[in-house]
Each structure stands twice: as structure tokens, then as C-alpha cells.
Amino acid sequence: MKTRTIEELHDKDIGHRKMAKTVDYLVANGYEVTDIKEYNEQFKFKVNGHQFWYRKEWKSTAKEFAIYCINILKTEEEMIRLWSEK
């Protein structure tokens, strides 16, 4: 396991292009990406404090995966809002 920075994800020698694009999309949409850890075949990272896993073998595009993360976060926010109204 290696801890990675966003800059390292962009590094052509040690980085991972698709994960870098995913992080860039999330950051561009106002989300905070932290605690990026790289394992042999996957990444573990946090988006606004919520943990996600990204497997390198997945066939989705970087944008599709970022949108998936955003949708999960929005769904959780909506569920919390609905529960707080009861």
C-alpha cells in the first residue's frame, strides 16, 4: 500500500491516468478528495470524508466513476435530510 497525492496520480511514471481524471472531475465539481491509498489492483480514497474504492480493472470511464461517487454522496445527503424531517 502506498499513499498517493493528487500530483502523484498525474505523474507519468508512478501515477494512474484514469484515477487522476476521476479525482480531477470530483475536485472540479467542488468535492474534496483525500487519503488516496494505492494497493496492487485498487485505490481507496475519501470524498468529503466518505470512503470509496476504485478497482483498476473496472471498465467505466473516469467521468462515469466520478458521477457514481457524486450520486452516492447526494443520495446519502438526501436520506439524511429526509430522516431529519421526521
C-alpha positions as CSV (number, residue, x, y, z in Angstrom):
1,M,0.0,0.0,0.0
2,K,1.3,3.5,-0.9
3,T,-0.2,6.8,0.0
4,R,-0.6,9.0,-3.1
5,T,-1.1,12.7,-3.6
6,I,-3.2,14.1,-6.5
7,E,0.1,15.3,-8.1
8,E,1.5,11.7,-7.9
9,L,-1.6,10.4,-9.7
10,H,-0.7,12.7,-12.6
11,D,3.0,11.6,-12.7
12,K,3.6,9.6,-15.9
13,D,5.9,7.2,-14.2
14,I,4.1,6.3,-10.9
15,G,0.6,7.7,-11.5
16,H,-2.6,6.3,-12.8
17,R,-4.3,8.3,-15.6
18,K,-7.9,7.2,-15.0
19,M,-7.8,7.7,-11.3
20,A,-6.2,11.2,-11.8
21,K,-9.0,12.1,-14.2
22,T,-11.6,10.8,-11.7
23,V,-10.1,13.0,-8.9
24,D,-9.9,16.0,-11.2
25,Y,-13.6,15.7,-12.1
26,L,-14.5,15.4,-8.4
27,V,-12.4,18.4,-7.4
28,A,-13.7,20.5,-10.3
29,N,-17.2,19.8,-9.0
30,G,-16.4,21.1,-5.5
31,Y,-15.6,17.8,-3.8
32,E,-12.6,17.2,-1.5
33,V,-10.6,14.1,-2.3
34,T,-8.2,12.9,0.5
35,D,-6.4,9.9,1.9
36,I,-5.6,8.3,-1.5
37,K,-4.1,4.9,-1.0
38,E,-2.9,2.7,-3.8
39,Y,-2.9,-1.1,-3.5
40,N,-1.9,-3.6,-6.1
41,E,-5.2,-3.5,-8.1
42,Q,-7.2,-0.8,-6.5
43,F,-7.3,2.6,-4.8
44,K,-9.0,3.5,-1.5
45,F,-9.8,7.2,-1.1
46,K,-12.2,9.6,0.6
47,V,-14.5,12.1,-1.0
48,N,-15.8,14.7,1.5
49,G,-14.9,12.2,4.3
50,H,-16.7,9.2,2.7
51,Q,-14.6,6.3,1.8
52,F,-14.7,4.8,-1.8
53,W,-12.8,2.0,-3.5
54,Y,-11.8,2.1,-7.2
55,R,-10.6,-1.1,-8.9
56,K,-8.1,-0.6,-11.7
57,E,-9.8,-3.3,-13.8
58,W,-13.2,-1.5,-13.9
59,K,-14.2,-0.6,-17.5
60,S,-16.1,2.6,-16.6
61,T,-14.7,5.9,-17.7
62,A,-13.2,8.3,-15.1
63,K,-16.2,10.6,-15.6
64,E,-18.7,7.8,-15.1
65,F,-17.0,6.7,-11.9
66,A,-16.8,10.3,-10.6
67,I,-20.5,10.7,-11.3
68,Y,-21.2,7.5,-9.5
69,C,-19.4,8.8,-6.4
70,I,-21.3,12.1,-6.6
71,N,-24.6,10.3,-6.9
72,I,-23.8,8.2,-3.8
73,L,-23.0,11.3,-1.8
74,K,-26.1,13.1,-3.0
75,T,-28.3,10.1,-2.2
76,E,-26.8,9.9,1.3
77,E,-27.4,13.7,1.9
78,E,-31.0,13.3,0.7
79,M,-31.6,10.4,3.0
80,I,-30.2,12.3,6.0
81,R,-32.4,15.3,5.1
82,L,-35.5,13.1,4.9
83,W,-34.8,11.4,8.2
84,S,-34.1,14.7,9.9
85,E,-37.6,15.9,8.8
86,K,-39.4,13.1,10.6
